[in-house]
Amino acid sequence: MTNRGLSHLDPLGGARMVDISPKEPTHRRALARCRVTMLPETTAKVANNAITKGDVLATARVAGIQAAKRTADLVPMCHPLLVGSVHVDFTIGDDFVEVEAKVETVDRTGVEMEAMTACAVAALTVYDMCKTIDRTMSVGDLKLWEKSGGSSGAWKRTGDASD
């Protein structure tokens, strides 16, 4: 089996981590979003901090921050990074909580996976804290919205039908 230009395969076709050691560290940033859809009554309880398990958004924020720092432990080909900052924010709609995670570093590889992992784990924490009152919830629409830094430069999602 040959490499065929796939960066995460060795010449024999085995999985490998890409060597980033020759790269120079640069400032890198990524922004991801996802959504927890729920009943309007559940959204109201989250907004009013009336969920019996505790402060849903504060707990989800900490979970997202922790997840960003542990991404390399969860996603096999991710490099361990020195995460410089993680911001997890929420927007509450009529029947959803949107999660937004922004991660920054100065390192040799990007933080897209850290931002997406932070988003996903924060959303799962919202689900976990609300599941006893709303079994209809769903977590979805996880997307990278922006990234900057590195050799590929800046990128921003545009024209998305589900904006």
C-alpha positions, 0 to 999 in steps of 0.5 A, a space after each residue: 500500500 502506498 501513501 497516495 498523498 494522504 498526510 496521515 498515512 505512512 508509506 505502508 498505509 498505517 496511521 501516523 501523526 504528521 510531523 509539525 516539528 519543522 514548522 514555525 509557531 504562529 498565532 492561530 485562532 478558530 471559531 466553532 458553533 453548534 446548537 442544542 435544540 430543546 422545548 421552549 420551556 426548557 430554554 426558559 428554564 436554562 435562561 432563568 437558571 431554574 434547572 435543578 442540577 445547577 447553573 447549566 451555562 456555567 457548567 457547560 462553559 467549564 466543560 468546553 474549556 476543559 475539553 479544548 485542553 484535552 482534545 489531543 487525548 480524544 482525537 488520535 491524530 491531533 497534536 497536543 497544543 499549548 492552548 492560549 485561550 478558550 472562550 465559550 459563549 452561549 446564545 439562547 433562542 426560543 427553542 435552542 441554546 447556541 454554543 460558540 467556542 473560540 480557541 487561540 494559540 501560538 503553535 505549529 498547528 491549528 486549533 480547529 479541532 480544539 474549538 469544535 471539541 469545546 463546542 461539542 462537549 459544552 453542548 453535551 453538558 447542556 444536554 446532560 444537565 437538562 435531560 431529566 426535563 426534556 428528552 426531545 433535545 438534540 445536539 447538532 449543526 457543529 461547524 467550523 466558522 472561522 480559522 486564521 493562522 498557519 500556511 493556509 491563512 484565514 478562512 471564514 464560512 460564508 453563504 451557509 444555508 443554515 445560518 
